Amino acid sequence: MNALIIGSGFGLYGYLPSIFHVSKKIYLNRRYKKIFSTRSELEKYSKKIIWYLDQNKIIDNIDYIVVAKRPQEQSKIIKKILEKKNNLKHIFLEKPIDINPKKSISFLNYLKKKKINYSFGFIFKYLGWYKSMKIKLTKNQNFEIIWQIDKKKKYNNHWKYSLTQGGGLVKFYGIHFIELFFSLNLVNIKKNIISKNCWKIVVSDNKNNFVNLIIKFAKKNNFFIKHNKKNIINSMNPFLKKITNKKTDPRSAILKKYINTNLKGFKKVSNINLQFINFCEKIEKTNV
């Protein structure tokens, strides 16, 4: 199978190592070559890379696509590609889906109309603590989760922090947990306070299980989980490993599991639906 990766950031250091094992050829835009050369840990993947200049000339060779671009760009990119090729086996997209729920719903409806297999990069469900949490959510259980994120000053104008561009604590960082809540039926919103630098939310299910989540910008990265007031996770981030640019990103191993799940048999697997988008919108608009 041949893959096309669109995105010179997480597309290279996150997805390239993740799809290498299932790809015969991996097509990358020649513009990414300079960035690629600065990441020595990626050199071992070069033997399968085909550098291209004109996407139109290689699109017929592609079986599946990875798009790791800004929210407002990915729907435009995919629509342009599907004008040329509508028999792709799978499209891997990133979250947020688009800059707001209305545009997200429009994009999902478009993909449904095109009968395209697609999925978005929600990967918490492949982590050990998520699986443990899912098992422990029996009845009358309480979880407290705190995620502190180092917001570096030099990145203050980055789109990940801009609400209008699909970023911010809830849309970019918190959306991982919104998907977690939705997948575990924790959809009763008991408390929800959203500010620029902190998001506090309490959700429950119909079995009297509660999750109290706090995500905030801080001076350093930390991630904690308590179950019934007992510490069970104490790490730098939800992925439980330090993320640097000196070695393979630890998220790649998790992405590999996600890739395998969605490419297996090329079954139509979509991890997002309109009900999820409506839940996202409800959280963004609710202050309790």
C-alpha positions in Angstrom: 0.0 0.0 0.0 1.1 3.5 -0.8 0.6 6.4 1.6 0.5 10.2 1.2 1.3 12.3 4.2 0.3 16.0 4.1 1.9 18.0 6.9 5.5 18.7 7.7 5.1 18.8 11.5 3.3 16.0 13.3 2.8 14.4 9.9 6.6 13.7 9.8 7.6 13.0 13.4 4.3 11.5 14.5 2.7 9.7 11.5 5.7 8.7 9.4 7.1 6.2 12.0 3.5 5.0 12.6 2.7 4.1 9.0 6.1 2.9 7.9 5.4 -0.8 8.7 2.2 -0.9 6.6 3.4 1.1 3.6 5.2 0.1 0.5 5.9 3.7 -0.6 5.3 7.0 1.4 4.9 10.1 -0.7 6.1 13.4 0.8 6.1 16.9 -0.7 9.6 18.0 -1.6 9.1 21.1 0.4 9.3 19.0 3.6 12.8 17.8 2.8 14.6 20.6 4.7 12.6 19.9 7.9 13.1 16.2 7.4 16.9 16.7 7.3 16.8 18.3 10.7 15.2 15.2 12.3 18.0 12.6 12.5 15.6 10.1 14.1 13.6 10.0 10.8 16.5 9.1 8.5 15.8 5.3 9.0 12.5 5.8 7.3 13.9 7.4 4.1 14.2 4.2 2.1 10.4 4.1 1.5 10.0 7.9 0.9 9.2 9.2 -2.6 9.7 13.0 -2.8 7.2 14.7 -5.2 6.7 18.1 -6.6 3.2 17.8 -8.3 0.6 16.0 -6.2 -1.6 15.6 -9.3 1.0 13.4 -10.9 1.2 10.9 -8.0 -2.4 10.9 -6.6 -3.3 7.8 -8.7 -0.6 5.8 -6.8 -2.1 6.5 -3.4 -4.1 4.0 -1.3 -4.6 6.1 1.8 -3.8 9.6 3.1 -2.7 11.1 6.3 -3.6 14.8 6.8 -1.9 16.6 9.8 -2.7 20.2 9.1 -4.6 23.1 10.8 -8.4 22.5 11.3 -9.4 25.2 8.7 -7.1 23.6 6.1 -7.8 19.9 6.3 -11.3 19.9 4.8 -10.2 22.1 1.9 -7.2 19.7 1.3 -9.4 16.6 1.3 -12.1 18.1 -1.0 -9.5 19.1 -3.5 -8.0 15.6 -3.5 -11.3 13.9 -3.8 -12.0 15.9 -6.9 -9.1 13.9 -8.5 -9.5 10.6 -6.7 -12.5 9.2 -5.0 -11.5 5.6 -4.4 -9.1 6.0 -1.5 -9.1 3.2 1.1 -8.8 5.4 4.1 -8.2 9.0 5.2 -6.6 9.7 8.5 -7.5 13.2 9.8 -6.5 15.2 12.8 -8.5 16.8 15.5 -10.1 19.3 15.8 -12.2 18.4 12.8 -12.8 22.0 11.8 -12.8 25.4 13.5 -16.4 25.1 14.8 -19.2 22.5 15.1 -21.1 23.8 12.1 -18.2 23.4 9.8 -17.3 20.1 11.4 -20.8 18.7 10.7 -20.7 20.0 7.1 -17.3 18.2 6.6 -18.6 14.9 8.1 -21.7 15.0 5.8 -19.4 15.6 2.8 -17.3 12.5 3.7 -20.4 10.4 4.2 -21.8 11.5 0.9 -18.5 10.5 -0.8 -18.6 7.1 1.0 -15.0 7.6 2.2 -13.5 5.6 5.1 -12.1 8.0 7.6 -11.0 8.4 11.2 -9.6 11.2 13.5 -6.6 11.0 15.7 -8.2 10.3 19.1 -5.7 7.9 20.6 -6.4 7.9 24.4 -8.3 4.6 24.0 -5.0 2.9 23.2 -3.4 3.9 26.4 -3.2 1.7 29.5 -4.8 4.2 31.9 -7.8 4.6 29.6 -8.4 0.9 29.5 -8.0 0.7 33.3 -10.4 3.5 33.8 -13.0 1.9 31.5 -12.9 -1.3 33.6 -13.1 0.6 36.9 -16.2 2.6 35.8 -18.6 0.1 37.4 -20.8 2.1 39.8 -20.3 5.0 42.2 -16.7 5.5 41.1 -14.9 8.9 41.2 -12.0 10.0 39.1 -10.0 13.2 39.2 -7.9 14.2 36.3 -5.5 17.2 36.1 -3.6 18.1 33.0 -1.2 21.0 33.3 0.2 22.2 30.0 3.3 24.4 29.6 2.4 27.2 27.3 5.7 28.6 26.0 5.7 32.3 25.5 7.3 32.0 22.0 4.3 30.0 20.9 1.6 32.4 22.2 0.5 33.3 18.7 0.3 29.6 17.6 -3.0 28.4 16.1 -3.2 25.8 18.9 -4.0 28.6 21.3 -6.4 30.5 19.1 -10.1 29.8 19.5 -11.0 31.3 16.1 -8.5 28.9 14.4 -9.8 25.8 16.2 -7.4 25.9 19.1 -7.6 26.6 22.8 -7.8 24.5 25.9 -11.1 22.9 25.0 -11.0 22.6 21.2 -7.4 21.4 20.9 -6.3 19.9 24.1 -9.6 19.1 25.8 -11.2 17.5 22.8 -9.2 14.3 23.6 -11.2 14.1 26.9 -14.5 15.1 25.3 -14.1 12.1 23.0 -13.2 10.0 26.1 -16.3 11.2 27.9 -18.5 10.5 24.9 -17.1 7.0 24.3 -17.6 6.1 28.0 -21.1 7.5 28.2 -20.0 10.2 30.6 -22.3 12.7 29.0 -24.2 14.3 31.9 -22.6 17.7 32.5 -22.6 18.6 36.2 -20.1 21.5 36.1 -18.4 23.3 33.3 -16.3 26.4 33.6 -14.3 27.6 30.6 -11.8 30.4 30.6 -8.8 31.3 28.5 -6.3 29.5 30.7 -8.3 26.9 32.6 -11.1 24.4 31.9 -13.0 22.7 34.7 -15.7 20.1 34.0 -17.5 17.4 36.0 -19.3 14.8 34.1 -21.2 11.6 35.1 -22.9 8.6 33.6 -26.1 6.8 34.5 -24.3 4.6 37.0 -23.3 7.4 39.3 -19.7 7.4 38.1 -18.1 10.9 38.2 -15.1 12.4 36.5 -13.7 15.7 37.6 -11.3 17.1 34.9 -9.1 20.2 35.1 -7.0 21.3 32.1 -4.9 24.4 32.5 -1.9 26.2 31.2 1.0 26.2 33.7 4.7 26.6 34.1 5.5 23.0 33.4 3.8 19.8 32.1 2.1 17.5 34.5 -0.6 14.9 34.3 -2.4 13.3 37.3 -5.2 10.8 37.8 -6.8 9.9 41.1 -9.3 7.1 41.5 -11.5 7.4 44.6 -8.9 9.8 46.0 -6.0 7.4 45.4 -3.2 8.5 43.0 -2.9 6.1 40.1 -1.0 8.2 37.5 1.7 10.8 37.9 3.4 11.8 34.6 4.4 14.7 32.4 1.6 14.1 30.0 -1.3 11.7 29.1 1.1 9.7 27.0 3.3 8.9 30.0 6.6 9.7 28.3 8.7 12.8 27.7 8.2 14.3 24.2 11.3 15.7 22.6 12.7 16.3 19.1 15.7 14.1 19.7 14.1 10.7 19.3 11.0 9.1 18.0 7.9 10.8 19.4 6.3 8.4 22.0 2.9 9.1 20.4 4.0 7.2 17.3 3.8 3.8 19.0 0.2 4.7 20.0 -0.6 6.0 16.5 0.7 2.7 15.2 -2.1 0.8 17.1 -4.6 3.3 15.8 -3.4 2.9 12.2 -3.6 -0.9 12.4 -7.1 -0.8 13.8 -8.4 1.3 11.0 -6.5 -0.3 8.1 -7.4 -3.8 9.1 -9.5 -5.3 6.3 -10.3 -1.7 5.2 -13.6 -1.9 7.0 -15.6 1.3 7.2 -14.5 2.5 10.6 -15.3 6.1 11.7 -14.5 7.0 15.3 -16.6 10.2 15.1 -20.2 10.9 14.4 -22.7 13.8 14.4 -23.8 13.0 18.0 -20.2 13.6 19.1 -20.1 17.0 17.4 -23.3 17.9 19.1 -21.8 16.9 22.5 -18.7 19.1 21.7 -21.0 22.0 20.9 -23.0 21.5 24.1 -19.8 21.7 26.2 -18.5 24.7 24.4 -21.8 26.6 25.0 -22.6 25.4 28.6 -21.3 27.1 31.7 -22.6 25.5 34.9 
